[in-house]
Amino acid sequence: MAFYSRIFDFELRGKSEGMAFIDLGDQFLALQKGRRQPADDNRHLGLVVDDKEAVRKALAEAGVEILPGPFFDFLDPWGNRIKIVAYENVQFSKAPNVLRGMNLAHLSKNPQALHELAEKGMSP
């Protein structure tokens, strides 16, 4: 919890022995104390954010290195690979009422995401 609170704004939904449940905007994560195992470069958790630069700054302030490569990935202290994706770049869309409720009504999609949505018949 201490590590993630340095990087992201979230609400603690609840916690129990070895588990924490957090809300990140309209995303929900259950964090659980896990088993010991080596890192896996292919396994990752993708988080959609409204401001990638704010995450980049928080990571720098926390002393966390961004992994080399074409994506915005980092490892948490337990070896979990976290992929940061901007809302504008993903196909899924938040409903207008959700965006308003999160004070994010100004967010939009980039042309590639709009094209992908149109191809699936899901244009906003």
C-alpha positions as CSV (number, residue, x, y, z in Angstrom):
1,M,0.0,0.0,0.0
2,A,2.8,2.4,0.9
3,F,4.5,1.9,-2.5
4,Y,1.4,2.2,-4.6
5,S,0.2,5.3,-2.7
6,R,3.4,7.1,-3.7
7,I,2.5,6.5,-7.4
8,F,-1.3,6.6,-7.7
9,D,-4.2,8.3,-6.0
10,F,-6.6,5.7,-4.8
11,E,-9.2,5.0,-2.2
12,L,-8.8,2.1,0.2
13,R,-12.0,0.1,-0.1
14,G,-11.0,-2.3,2.6
15,K,-8.3,-4.7,3.8
16,S,-7.8,-7.9,5.6
17,E,-4.9,-10.0,6.6
18,G,-2.7,-10.1,3.5
19,M,-5.1,-8.3,1.2
20,A,-6.0,-4.8,0.3
21,F,-8.8,-3.6,-2.0
22,I,-8.3,-0.3,-3.7
23,D,-10.3,1.9,-6.1
24,L,-8.3,3.8,-8.8
25,G,-10.9,6.0,-10.4
26,D,-13.4,3.5,-11.8
27,Q,-10.8,0.7,-11.8
28,F,-10.6,-1.7,-8.9
29,L,-7.6,-3.7,-7.8
30,A,-7.3,-6.5,-5.2
31,L,-3.8,-6.7,-3.9
32,Q,-2.9,-9.9,-2.2
33,K,0.2,-11.1,-0.5
34,G,1.5,-13.8,-2.9
35,R,3.8,-16.7,-3.1
36,R,7.5,-16.3,-3.9
37,Q,8.3,-16.9,-7.6
38,P,10.7,-15.4,-10.1
39,A,9.7,-12.5,-12.2
40,D,8.0,-13.2,-15.6
41,D,8.8,-10.6,-18.3
42,N,5.6,-11.5,-20.2
43,R,3.1,-11.2,-17.4
44,H,2.0,-7.7,-16.6
45,L,-0.8,-5.6,-15.2
46,G,-2.0,-2.7,-17.4
47,L,-3.4,0.4,-15.8
48,V,-5.2,3.1,-17.8
49,V,-4.4,6.6,-16.6
50,D,-5.6,10.1,-17.5
51,D,-2.1,11.6,-17.1
52,K,0.9,9.5,-18.0
53,E,3.3,12.4,-17.2
54,A,2.0,12.6,-13.6
55,V,2.7,8.9,-13.2
56,R,6.2,9.4,-14.8
57,K,6.9,12.2,-12.3
58,A,5.7,10.1,-9.3
59,L,7.8,7.2,-10.3
60,A,10.9,9.5,-10.6
61,E,10.2,10.9,-7.2
62,A,9.9,7.4,-5.8
63,G,13.2,6.4,-7.4
64,V,11.5,3.8,-9.7
65,E,13.1,3.2,-13.1
66,I,11.0,2.9,-16.2
67,L,11.9,-0.2,-18.1
68,P,13.7,0.1,-21.4
69,G,11.6,-0.6,-24.5
70,P,8.7,0.9,-26.5
71,F,6.2,0.9,-23.6
72,F,5.8,2.7,-20.3
73,D,6.4,-0.2,-17.9
74,F,8.0,-0.4,-14.5
75,L,8.5,-3.1,-11.8
76,D,7.0,-2.7,-8.4
77,P,9.1,-3.9,-5.4
78,W,7.8,-7.4,-5.8
79,G,8.7,-7.8,-9.4
80,N,5.2,-7.2,-10.9
81,R,5.4,-5.6,-14.3
82,I,3.1,-2.6,-14.5
83,K,2.2,-1.2,-17.9
84,I,0.9,2.4,-17.9
85,V,-1.5,3.2,-20.8
86,A,-3.1,6.6,-21.5
87,Y,-6.9,6.7,-21.7
88,E,-6.6,8.4,-25.1
89,N,-4.9,5.4,-26.6
90,V,-7.2,2.6,-25.6
91,Q,-10.3,1.4,-27.3
92,F,-12.6,1.2,-24.2
93,S,-14.5,4.3,-23.4
94,K,-15.9,5.6,-20.1
95,A,-19.5,6.6,-20.2
96,P,-19.9,10.4,-20.3
97,N,-21.5,10.4,-16.8
98,V,-18.4,8.5,-15.4
99,L,-16.0,11.0,-17.0
100,R,-18.0,13.8,-15.5
101,G,-18.1,12.2,-12.1
102,M,-14.4,11.8,-12.2
103,N,-13.8,15.4,-13.4
104,L,-12.3,14.0,-16.6
105,A,-14.9,15.1,-19.2
106,H,-12.0,16.8,-21.1
107,L,-10.4,13.5,-22.0
108,S,-10.7,12.3,-25.6
109,K,-9.4,9.5,-27.8
110,N,-6.6,9.8,-30.3
111,P,-7.3,9.1,-34.0
112,Q,-6.0,5.5,-33.9
113,A,-8.2,4.6,-30.9
114,L,-11.2,6.3,-32.7
115,H,-10.4,4.3,-35.8
116,E,-10.3,1.0,-33.9
117,L,-13.6,1.8,-32.2
118,A,-15.2,2.7,-35.6
119,E,-14.1,-0.6,-37.1
120,K,-15.9,-2.4,-34.3
121,G,-19.0,-0.3,-34.7
122,M,-18.4,1.4,-31.3
123,S,-17.7,5.0,-32.3
124,P,-18.4,7.5,-29.6
